Amino acid sequence: MGTQLLSGAAIDAAISRGDSALIGYLPVGFPTVAHSIAAGKVLADCGFDAIELGFPYSDPGMDGPTIQKATTIALERGTHLEDLFDAVDQLTSYGISTLSMTYWNPVEWYGVERFAADFAAVGGAGLITPDLPPEEGAQWEAASDAYGLERIYLTAPSSPERRLRLISEHCKGWVYAASSMGVTGARSRVGDAVKPLVERTRAAGARRVCVGLGVSNGAQAREIGTYADGVIVGSALVNQLFDDNVDCGLRALESVAKDLAAGVKGARA
């Protein structure tokens, strides 16, 4: 069983080095379960500080076309929650903090307390729950507290101050600041609302704030890393894994990952 590695500690360690933390999103089961684990190990070897394993879901309201396509493939190949637990176990054993980004329905279906227990048992750090707001999170908060799991809620540029305070109060680990109001997907530039959102979220009481949605290269990662505690990258990584030759896809992933890692290096120095 993997030893639990909390992502908050990984973020703190990155900042103590003068870097912004780098967090990568990968859908478990894409292109296969084994290859999604291999991809996670590539990110770890390239210097990523934490990984979010996305659990594929049939109605992914927040996901853009790249991640929707990948998770559809994972679902068609029969990916299930036991695969998520196995992937978390292998990646935490490899030495990288591993969370899951999941819609709430699979957790509820599995049983909230049972999920928390099983996720903690394989060393998982916690959950990012895009469709579970803190107002509806009492059951998850009790279970996550009982098993020492982080819980990550999302803020957006439209979030009013009272909501930022509520989210900051209920998060455990860090706050996910979504850089735009849209779905996930790599973008050519980062929106102007991102830095003010990070500042407002910190002012509302958040200890750590990480930015996601749209980061596609090392230059963007560096720009965000100068003011955010962590930079989250998803679609730009997942895009590399659509190659029919999986080994070529993993090499392409390594190249993008190294560029991103170079981008955040020294960003907070």
Salt bridges, closest charged atoms under 4 A:
ASP12 OD2 - ARG207 NH2 3.39
ASP12 OD2 - ARG208 NH2 2.82
ASP19 OD2 - ARG17 NE 3.09
ASP19 OD2 - LYS265 NZ 3.91
ASP49 OD1 - ARG17 NH2 3.07
GLU82 OE1 - HIS80 ND1 3.02
ASP83 OD2 - HIS80 NE2 3.70
GLU135 OE2 - ARG163 NH1 2.49
GLU141 OE2 - ARG151 NE 3.92
GLU141 OE2 - HIS170 ND1 2.90
ASP145 OD1 - ARG151 NH1 2.97
ASP145 OD1 - LYS172 NZ 3.39
GLU161 OE2 - ARG200 NE 2.90
ASP192 OD1 - ARG189 NH2 3.06
ASP229 OD2 - ARG202 NH2 3.26
ASP229 OD1 - ARG268 NH1 3.14
GLU254 OE2 - LYS258 NZ 3.32
